[in-house]
């Protein structure tokens, strides 16, 4: 039993060392000098596919002026509040007041 545990421990140690060596030896070298990767006109490498996907966040765009969503038959759509940049949460108080939480919106152009 002792020999089996020793062999298993040695196998785990060899695996960890091999995985570490593969990880550190498979690094990519920079193809552009560091000084050229920042400033007013940086030279950036082409994107490469990765195991984790790139996330593209959709821009928040308001409805065009004078238009609104189409409601189901028997319902109506009206603007409740205007001039909000990025409203996220609504909370109706017991007295009927409505609180709106906005996210940290970027400055308007």
PEJOFEN-V208451 format. One record per run of one state. SS is the DSSP state (hx for helix, st for strand, lp for the rest). FROM is the first residue (numbers start at 1). TO is the last residue. If there is no record, write none. Layout:
# PEJOFEN-V208451
<<SS;FROM;TO> <SS;FROM;TO>>
This chain:
# PEJOFEN-V208451
<<lp;1;1> <hx;2;25> <lp;26;33> <hx;34;37> <lp;38;86> <st;87;92> <lp;93;97> <st;98;102> <lp;103;109>>
